[in-house]
Amino acid sequence: MTWNLASIDDAELASLAREWIFPADSIYLNHGSFGPPPREVRIARRDWIDRLDDQPMQFYVRDLEPAWLAARRRLAEFVNAREQDLAFVENATYGMNVVAESVRLQAGDEVLLNAQEYGAVRRIWERACARCGARIVDAPFELPVRSHDAIADAILDRITSRTRLIIVSHITSAGAVTMPVERIVAEAHARGVAVCIDGPHAIAQLPVDLESLAADYYVASLHKWLSAPLGSGFVHVREEHRASVRPPLLSWGRLLPALPERWDEQFRWTGTRDPSPYLTVPTAIGFLERFGLERFRDVTFEMARRVRRELESLLGQPAIVPDDRAYYGCMTEVLLPEGDWSGLQDRLRREEGIEVPIVRLDERWAVRVSCHLYVRRAHIDRLMQGLERLVVRAATGRA
Ligand SMILES: Cc1ncc(COP(=O)(O)O)c(C=O)c1O
């Protein structure tokens, strides 16, 4: 019942797991959807909320803007960006709406997505296209993934003279596939096409370097792998697009009597609200940096790889991506046997106390397991037992 990993010993893992507080009846294997913050981050956020509630005038009028700028500076270092290219927003969804408001599409323009893009992102672009007679073009996406080149070729081959923008996840949601974004950005730019990266799963899971990547827009949530408070994210806009940025939710932009002059200032005052998630981002970065970012990635990848091999052997089905660190990090996903597994997620929760997403991929179903530092070997054993009972025995008629 121990991990026996090469990158960390079990005693250290057990003490780290105590940083997260879960209800006793819950095995949480879905950090990829909603990443609960560790204790230290929860405390820091509560401190910000107390400061706000204690004296709102002091907080909003005098403390907020310097604290917002300091938090952004820390985030900029973390993702290697220039501060002035970054603004906090609540989540990747909000960030994508900023981009959809800001890119001025015209009738006949094409926005290039692929079959694995996040459903809400697709809805955002469907509405933006419908408003002006533009259209979405979908690149095909073969699963299981053969190679990064096959993915990049499929997307880049769909560029036409009408393509205005490519939307691509850094790591996809439904398949947990690390995408070849560097090649896509470089080749799209060579052909004069802008790229927006949808990056909520990449922050902390991968070393993200926004300056080198040079995407036109990058949006992310910080409440996934970074484990910052729920409701923290950012939008990153390259200099040449700043003049056209329009916030989807208009407010003063800055606290009066100041008014916004630069694009990012539009996002500092978005109405009276609780900005504590943004201000706590430096604490979340500090938590992972103290453990060591590379070490975090090594440990969680080692866990994910173990889980992947055990799932493949239990289910007799392949994982979605090649067994190579270029294709996956802390999340692993393996196909389920053919059949309708629409009720499985609910049964695993009700009967085994396990929160794990069972996702639909084209005609198939798959199980996606998130490995963060608090995931214990015993949790994975329980998952394997649950899948053995609910999937393997059911598929072989031994239920
Ligand atoms: C690829 C991708 N894009 C966008 C989102 C939306 O993130 P949020 O709900 O934090 O805005 C998600 C959430 O899982 C996602 O996986």
Ligand as a Chemical Component Dictionary entry (heavy atoms), coordinates in Angstrom:
data_LIG
# 
_chem_comp.id                   LIG 
_chem_comp.type                 NON-POLYMER 
_chem_comp.pdbx_formal_charge   0 
_chem_comp.three_letter_code    LIG 
# 
loop_
_chem_comp_atom.comp_id 
_chem_comp_atom.atom_id 
_chem_comp_atom.alt_atom_id 
_chem_comp_atom.type_symbol 
_chem_comp_atom.charge 
_chem_comp_atom.model_Cartn_x 
_chem_comp_atom.model_Cartn_y 
_chem_comp_atom.model_Cartn_z 
_chem_comp_atom.pdbx_ordinal 
LIG C1 C1 C 0 -8.911  23.063 -21.826 1  
LIG C2 C2 C 0 -9.821  23.840 -20.928 2  
LIG N1 N1 N 0 -10.198 25.068 -21.278 3  
LIG C3 C3 C 0 -10.993 25.824 -20.490 4  
LIG C4 C4 C 0 -11.465 25.340 -19.297 5  
LIG C5 C5 C 0 -12.339 26.211 -18.450 6  
LIG O1 O1 O 0 -11.688 26.470 -17.234 7  
LIG P1 P1 P 0 -12.440 27.342 -16.135 8  
LIG O2 O2 O 0 -13.709 26.640 -15.806 9  
LIG O3 O3 O 0 -11.484 27.398 -15.003 10 
LIG O4 O4 O 0 -12.703 28.659 -16.759 11 
LIG C6 C6 C 0 -11.121 24.051 -18.889 12 
LIG C7 C7 C 0 -11.638 23.503 -17.629 13 
LIG O5 O5 O 0 -11.497 22.359 -17.311 14 
LIG C8 C8 C 0 -10.275 23.287 -19.725 15 
LIG O6 O6 O 0 -9.897  22.060 -19.378 16 
# 
loop_
_chem_comp_bond.comp_id 
_chem_comp_bond.atom_id_1 
_chem_comp_bond.atom_id_2 
_chem_comp_bond.value_order 
_chem_comp_bond.pdbx_ordinal 
LIG C1 C2 SING 1  
LIG C2 N1 SING 2  
LIG C2 C8 DOUB 3  
LIG N1 C3 DOUB 4  
LIG C3 C4 SING 5  
LIG C4 C5 SING 6  
LIG C4 C6 DOUB 7  
LIG C5 O1 SING 8  
LIG O1 P1 SING 9  
LIG P1 O2 DOUB 10 
LIG P1 O3 SING 11 
LIG P1 O4 SING 12 
LIG C6 C7 SING 13 
LIG C6 C8 SING 14 
LIG C7 O5 DOUB 15 
LIG C8 O6 SING 16 
# 
